[in-house]
Amino acid sequence: MTEAKVDLKDDDVYRAHRGEFRTLTVPDRAYLAVDGHGDPNTQVFGDAVQSLYPVAFALKFASKAAGRDYVVPPLEGLWWAQDMDTFTRRRDKAAWEWTLLLLVPGWLGPDEVAAAVEGTRAKAPPRLDDVRVEVLSEGRCLQTLHVGPFDDEGPVLHRLHHEVLPGAGLSPTGRHHEVYLTDPRRTAPEKQRTILRQPVS
């Protein structure tokens, strides 16, 4: 009997509702990661995405061959800048720093990742040598669900940082984290669903 395919999105950390700011504790999690700078509507951003996914699928196929299949998780991203108003008000994309992420299931380790990277080399992803494993230790976080275009996130983030966090006696402690539950290539902008997460203390 074939073991059921695991959907990593069934985890509680992927639960969010529009208009609700929920506190949760996010355990340490390992990700495939690639760094970048500037506007996400550029080739640099596209190259990062095109380098992560081949490695993620190589990991999946190796895991499946070993008897444990899973759904490749959604793309995630860390975003920051010297002035956070570039996110919440001005949306100055040229000033943004980012790290794109794809979750590595807990039963796979560094050896499997290294083998997946080498197994992908023949496909020549543009930034394969920049792909690394990063472990996030976010701990206590506040998150909500944004529905709509990415460029409409500003008011939600402004409310989070200037109303919700101060009102709860909380302060941001880490980088802004987004989880892209829908594929923007296949989803109308008004239907895009994005988790907005902020580590807090």
Residue frames relative to the residue before (quaternion, step in Angstrom):
aa qw qx qy qz dx dy dz
M 1.0000 0.0000 0.0000 0.0000 0.00 0.00 0.00
T 0.4024 -0.7297 0.5029 0.2297 3.58 -0.80 1.02
E 0.4532 -0.6783 0.5089 0.2747 3.56 -0.94 0.92
A 0.5468 -0.6332 0.4403 0.3261 3.58 -1.02 0.85
K 0.5107 -0.6383 0.4854 0.3100 3.54 -1.10 0.75
V 0.3685 -0.7372 0.5280 0.2047 3.58 -0.86 0.98
D 0.1624 -0.7523 0.6307 0.0997 3.57 -0.99 0.91
L 0.3382 -0.7892 0.4807 0.1782 3.56 -0.28 1.29
K 0.5871 0.5876 -0.3706 0.4155 3.61 1.19 -0.38
D 0.5230 0.6338 -0.4195 0.3858 3.61 1.23 -0.13
D 0.4964 0.6606 -0.4180 0.3774 3.58 1.28 -0.22
D 0.6140 -0.5905 0.3936 0.3455 3.59 -1.13 0.71
V 0.6105 0.5812 -0.3659 0.3943 3.60 1.07 -0.59
Y 0.6687 0.4633 -0.3061 0.4944 3.61 1.24 -0.21
R 0.5271 0.6171 -0.4218 0.4043 3.60 1.23 0.30
A 0.2196 0.7519 -0.5937 0.1841 3.56 -0.76 1.09
H 0.1745 -0.7823 0.5924 0.0809 3.54 -1.19 0.65
R 0.5604 -0.6096 0.4544 0.3284 3.52 -1.09 0.79
G 0.8228 0.2256 -0.1842 0.4880 3.57 -0.91 0.96
E 0.6810 0.4359 -0.2789 0.5180 3.58 1.28 -0.13
F 0.1678 -0.7584 0.6226 0.0952 3.57 -0.89 0.97
R 0.0762 -0.8397 0.5363 -0.0386 3.55 -0.34 1.32
T 0.2968 -0.7227 0.5911 0.2006 3.56 -1.03 0.78
L 0.0840 0.7746 -0.6214 0.0828 3.53 -1.11 0.78
T 0.3589 -0.6951 0.5708 0.2494 3.53 -1.28 0.29
V 0.1924 -0.7914 0.5759 0.0700 3.54 -0.63 1.19
P 0.3564 -0.7449 0.5167 0.2261 3.62 -0.62 1.04
D 0.6523 -0.4706 0.3988 0.4405 3.56 -1.28 0.24
R 0.0121 0.7993 -0.5979 0.0583 3.55 -0.92 0.97
A 0.3404 -0.7414 0.5484 0.1835 3.58 -1.06 0.84
Y 0.0789 -0.8021 0.5920 -0.0005 3.56 -1.02 0.87
L 0.4203 -0.5584 0.6273 0.3436 3.48 -1.39 0.29
A 0.0282 -0.8360 0.5460 -0.0471 3.59 -0.82 0.95
V 0.0037 -0.7512 0.6600 0.0108 3.54 -1.24 0.67
D 0.3158 -0.7682 0.5338 0.1588 3.59 -0.90 0.98
G 0.0664 0.7932 -0.6050 0.0188 3.53 -1.29 0.39
H 0.2746 -0.7445 0.5895 0.1511 3.53 -1.37 0.09
G 0.7934 0.3741 -0.2560 0.4063 3.52 -1.18 0.68
D 0.8152 -0.2895 0.2186 0.4514 3.49 -1.43 -0.22
P 0.3989 -0.7265 0.4997 0.2517 3.62 -0.79 0.94
N 0.6227 0.5275 -0.3491 0.4605 3.61 1.21 -0.23
T 0.5215 0.6146 -0.4058 0.4308 3.56 0.92 0.98
Q 0.6625 -0.5013 0.3836 0.4032 3.54 -1.33 0.25
V 0.5854 0.5872 -0.3733 0.4161 3.60 1.08 -0.69
F 0.6604 0.4900 -0.2943 0.4870 3.56 0.96 -0.88
G 0.6570 0.5174 -0.3048 0.4558 3.57 0.93 -0.91
D 0.6356 0.5264 -0.3281 0.4596 3.58 1.01 -0.77
A 0.6291 0.5334 -0.3361 0.4547 3.58 1.04 -0.75
V 0.6516 0.5063 -0.3081 0.4735 3.58 0.94 -0.91
Q 0.6967 0.4898 -0.2709 0.4487 3.57 0.90 -0.97
S 0.6534 0.4915 -0.3171 0.4807 3.58 1.25 -0.24
L 0.6479 0.5314 -0.3182 0.4434 3.58 1.11 -0.62
Y 0.7088 0.5204 -0.2925 0.3758 3.56 0.72 -1.06
P 0.6341 0.5155 -0.3714 0.4407 3.67 0.87 -0.66
V 0.6431 0.5024 -0.3247 0.4780 3.58 1.03 -0.75
A 0.6416 0.5319 -0.3228 0.4485 3.59 0.97 -0.86
F 0.6900 0.4618 -0.2885 0.4768 3.59 0.94 -0.82
A 0.5990 0.5382 -0.3640 0.4681 3.60 1.10 -0.59
L 0.6269 0.5258 -0.3233 0.4755 3.58 1.07 -0.77
K 0.6490 0.5290 -0.3121 0.4490 3.56 0.93 -0.96
F 0.6969 0.4777 -0.2890 0.4502 3.59 0.79 -1.01
A 0.6330 0.5162 -0.3363 0.4688 3.60 1.05 -0.70
S 0.6487 0.5092 -0.3089 0.4739 3.56 1.02 -0.82
K 0.6401 0.5219 -0.3201 0.4641 3.57 0.99 -0.83
A 0.6540 0.5162 -0.3153 0.4543 3.58 0.95 -0.85
A 0.6824 0.4616 -0.2751 0.4956 3.56 1.20 -0.60
G 0.6620 -0.5613 0.2858 0.4063 3.58 1.30 0.12
R 0.7191 0.3762 -0.2496 0.5282 3.58 1.25 0.16
D 0.0800 -0.8281 0.5549 0.0000 3.56 -0.13 1.31
Y 0.0087 0.7961 -0.6049 0.0122 3.58 -1.17 0.56
V 0.5216 -0.6016 0.5059 0.3318 3.52 -1.33 0.34
V 0.4632 -0.6556 0.5065 0.3150 3.61 -0.83 0.92
P 0.4209 -0.7486 0.4523 0.2406 3.61 -0.62 1.11
P 0.6416 -0.5452 0.3707 0.3920 3.59 -1.24 0.31
L 0.5932 -0.5478 0.4577 0.3723 3.53 -1.29 0.45
E 0.0786 -0.7703 0.6316 0.0402 3.55 -1.11 0.76
G 0.0996 -0.8109 0.5738 0.0574 3.56 -1.23 0.32
L 0.2512 -0.7088 0.6370 0.1694 3.53 -1.22 0.68
W 0.0674 -0.8092 0.5835 -0.0166 3.57 -0.90 0.97
W 0.1597 0.7799 -0.5954 0.1084 3.57 -0.99 0.81
A 0.0422 -0.7609 0.6470 0.0260 3.51 -1.38 0.26
Q 0.6481 -0.5093 0.3752 0.4240 3.57 -1.21 0.31
D 0.7677 0.1909 -0.1001 0.6035 3.57 1.08 -0.74
M 0.3383 -0.7824 0.4864 0.1920 3.59 -0.39 1.21
D 0.5016 0.6346 -0.4382 0.3920 3.60 1.22 -0.16
T 0.5450 0.6065 -0.4097 0.4089 3.59 1.18 -0.32
F 0.6678 0.4475 -0.2908 0.5189 3.58 1.29 -0.33
T 0.7843 0.4077 -0.1940 0.4255 3.53 0.71 -1.11
R 0.8029 0.2322 -0.1297 0.5334 3.62 1.07 -0.53
R 0.8094 0.3244 -0.1696 0.4591 3.55 0.44 -1.21
R 0.1743 -0.8076 0.5367 0.1712 3.59 1.17 -0.60
D 0.2095 0.7897 -0.5349 0.2153 3.56 0.93 1.02
K 0.2157 -0.8468 0.4742 0.1075 3.56 0.21 1.33
A 0.5926 0.5884 -0.3731 0.4042 3.59 1.09 -0.57
A 0.6874 0.4865 -0.2730 0.4650 3.60 1.19 -0.52
W 0.5411 0.6667 -0.3890 0.3337 3.60 1.22 -0.19
E 0.1890 -0.7036 0.6709 0.1380 3.51 -1.29 0.65
W 0.0104 0.8275 -0.5609 0.0237 3.59 -1.01 0.66
T 0.1323 -0.7279 0.6637 0.1104 3.48 -1.39 0.41
L 0.2322 -0.7663 0.5849 0.1290 3.58 -0.70 1.07
L 0.1441 -0.8214 0.5518 -0.0101 3.54 -1.01 0.96
L 0.0102 -0.7333 0.6774 0.0580 3.53 -1.29 0.55
L 0.4713 -0.7163 0.4444 0.2594 3.56 -0.67 1.14
V 0.2474 -0.7255 0.6253 0.1465 3.54 -1.12 0.83
P 0.4592 -0.6901 0.4737 0.2975 3.64 -0.64 1.01
G 0.6097 -0.6287 0.3585 0.3232 3.54 -1.04 0.84
W 0.6668 0.5066 -0.3165 0.4456 3.59 1.14 -0.45
L 0.6479 0.4636 -0.3240 0.5102 3.61 1.29 0.05
G 0.1747 -0.8250 0.5348 0.0537 3.55 -0.92 0.91
P 0.7982 -0.3209 0.2136 0.4628 3.59 -1.31 -0.17
D 0.6379 0.5345 -0.3452 0.4339 3.61 0.95 -0.74
E 0.6622 0.4963 -0.3033 0.4724 3.58 0.99 -0.85
V 0.6385 0.5175 -0.3276 0.4660 3.57 1.03 -0.76
A 0.6502 0.5162 -0.3181 0.4578 3.59 0.91 -0.90
A 0.6559 0.5002 -0.3107 0.4722 3.58 0.98 -0.81
A 0.6420 0.5217 -0.3230 0.4598 3.60 1.03 -0.77
V 0.6280 0.5251 -0.3349 0.4666 3.59 0.99 -0.79
E 0.6934 0.4644 -0.2863 0.4707 3.59 0.82 -0.94
G 0.6559 0.5195 -0.3122 0.4499 3.58 1.04 -0.70
T 0.6634 0.4950 -0.2835 0.4842 3.55 1.27 -0.39
R 0.4879 0.7246 -0.4114 0.2602 3.58 1.20 -0.47
A 0.6294 0.5566 -0.3462 0.4174 3.60 0.99 -0.72
K 0.6463 0.5170 -0.3169 0.4632 3.59 1.19 -0.51
A 0.2989 -0.8210 0.4450 0.1966 3.56 1.39 -0.12
P 0.0477 0.7831 -0.6149 0.0801 3.64 0.58 1.06
P 0.5918 -0.6551 0.3325 0.3317 3.61 -0.84 0.93
R 0.8083 0.1891 -0.1024 0.5482 3.63 1.04 -0.64
L 0.1366 0.8398 -0.5160 0.0989 3.56 1.06 0.69
D 0.6798 0.5023 -0.3040 0.4395 3.60 0.92 -0.83
D 0.6414 0.5117 -0.3246 0.4705 3.59 1.26 -0.22
V 0.5256 0.6286 -0.4196 0.3905 3.60 1.24 -0.20
R 0.0405 0.7902 -0.6069 0.0752 3.55 -0.85 1.00
V 0.4484 -0.6243 0.5420 0.3397 3.55 -1.32 -0.05
E 0.0371 -0.7767 0.6288 0.0028 3.56 -0.90 0.97
V 0.2326 -0.7526 0.6020 0.1306 3.54 -0.95 0.94
L 0.1992 -0.7761 0.5900 0.0996 3.58 -0.70 1.10
S 0.0958 -0.7586 0.6432 0.0417 3.54 -1.01 0.92
E 0.0103 0.8654 -0.4996 0.0381 3.57 0.43 1.23
G 0.2239 -0.8119 0.5166 0.1545 3.60 1.05 -0.62
R 0.8287 -0.1382 0.1259 0.5275 3.55 -0.92 -0.95
C 0.0182 0.8089 -0.5832 0.0715 3.56 -0.81 1.07
L 0.2447 -0.6971 0.6452 0.1945 3.51 -1.39 0.26
Q 0.0741 0.8211 -0.5624 0.0634 3.60 -0.80 0.90
T 0.0893 -0.7615 0.6406 0.0420 3.49 -1.35 0.49
L 0.4334 -0.6683 0.5325 0.2862 3.55 -1.33 0.13
H 0.1606 -0.7534 0.6312 0.0907 3.55 -0.94 0.97
V 0.1043 -0.7721 0.6253 0.0452 3.55 -0.90 0.98
G 0.6520 0.4805 -0.3704 0.4548 3.57 -0.64 1.12
P 0.7563 -0.3765 0.2657 0.4644 3.58 -1.29 -0.09
F 0.6095 -0.5599 0.4165 0.3764 3.55 -1.17 0.59
D 0.6652 0.5306 -0.3115 0.4230 3.59 0.96 -0.81
D 0.6465 0.5017 -0.3296 0.4709 3.61 1.25 -0.15
E 0.4369 0.7154 -0.4507 0.3068 3.59 1.23 0.17
G 0.4947 0.7214 -0.4042 0.2671 3.59 1.14 -0.65
P 0.7091 0.4522 -0.2938 0.4543 3.65 0.67 -0.97
V 0.6269 0.5252 -0.3432 0.4620 3.61 1.06 -0.70
L 0.6786 0.4807 -0.2929 0.4718 3.58 0.92 -0.88
H 0.6172 0.5358 -0.3447 0.4617 3.58 1.06 -0.73
R 0.6530 0.4998 -0.3133 0.4751 3.58 0.95 -0.85
L 0.6293 0.5466 -0.3325 0.4411 3.58 0.97 -0.86
H 0.7664 0.4052 -0.2060 0.4539 3.58 0.75 -1.07
H 0.7828 0.3596 -0.1755 0.4766 3.59 1.03 -0.74
E 0.7587 0.3065 -0.1984 0.5396 3.60 1.23 -0.23
V 0.7468 0.4330 -0.2500 0.4385 3.57 0.55 -1.16
L 0.7013 0.4622 -0.2880 0.4599 3.60 0.74 -0.99
P 0.6825 0.4568 -0.3200 0.4723 3.67 0.74 -0.85
G 0.6480 0.5415 -0.3198 0.4297 3.58 1.01 -0.81
A 0.7198 0.4067 -0.2325 0.5122 3.57 1.17 -0.61
G 0.4832 -0.6806 0.4245 0.3509 3.58 1.28 0.04
L 0.5122 0.6475 -0.4020 0.3959 3.57 1.18 0.62
S 0.1856 -0.7586 0.6132 0.1181 3.55 -1.28 0.46
P 0.4949 -0.6395 0.4848 0.3333 3.62 -1.05 0.66
T 0.1335 -0.8199 0.5549 0.0451 3.58 -0.95 0.88
G 0.7890 0.2217 -0.1271 0.5588 3.61 1.18 -0.21
R 0.7126 -0.4530 0.3298 0.4220 3.53 -1.32 -0.17
H 0.5740 -0.5725 0.4676 0.3521 3.53 -1.19 0.66
H 0.1368 -0.8109 0.5689 0.0040 3.57 -0.80 1.09
E 0.0634 -0.7922 0.6068 0.0130 3.56 -0.89 0.98
V 0.1445 -0.7570 0.6327 0.0758 3.54 -1.15 0.77
Y 0.2391 -0.8051 0.5329 0.1030 3.59 -0.56 1.19
L 0.1984 -0.8331 0.5105 0.0775 3.55 -0.04 1.35
T 0.7498 0.2729 -0.1760 0.5764 3.58 1.24 -0.38
D 0.4673 -0.6627 0.5144 0.2790 3.55 -1.20 0.61
P 0.3813 -0.7576 0.4752 0.2343 3.65 -0.45 1.13
R 0.5924 0.5665 -0.3749 0.4332 3.61 1.18 -0.36
R 0.7807 0.3174 -0.1432 0.5189 3.58 1.18 -0.57
T 0.6988 0.4428 -0.2483 0.5039 3.58 1.28 -0.05
A 0.4872 -0.6464 0.4995 0.3088 3.58 -0.93 0.88
P 0.6149 -0.5967 0.3570 0.3721 3.63 -0.91 0.85
E 0.6879 0.4966 -0.3009 0.4354 3.60 0.90 -0.84
K 0.7092 0.4303 -0.2554 0.4968 3.60 1.26 -0.27
Q 0.4219 0.7065 -0.4713 0.3172 3.58 1.24 0.07
R 0.1613 -0.7874 0.5926 0.0529 3.57 -1.00 0.92
T 0.0301 0.8116 -0.5750 0.0992 3.55 -0.63 1.22
I 0.3020 -0.7132 0.6003 0.1995 3.56 -0.89 0.94
L 0.1567 -0.7552 0.6320 0.0754 3.56 -0.98 0.97
R 0.0118 -0.8293 0.5552 -0.0629 3.59 -0.49 1.21
Q 0.0405 -0.7921 0.6090 0.0092 3.55 -1.03 0.82
P 0.3517 -0.7056 0.5701 0.2309 3.61 -0.71 1.02
V 0.0691 -0.8181 0.5702 -0.0267 3.57 -0.95 0.92
S 0.1261 -0.7475 0.6386 0.1325 3.52 -1.40 0.15
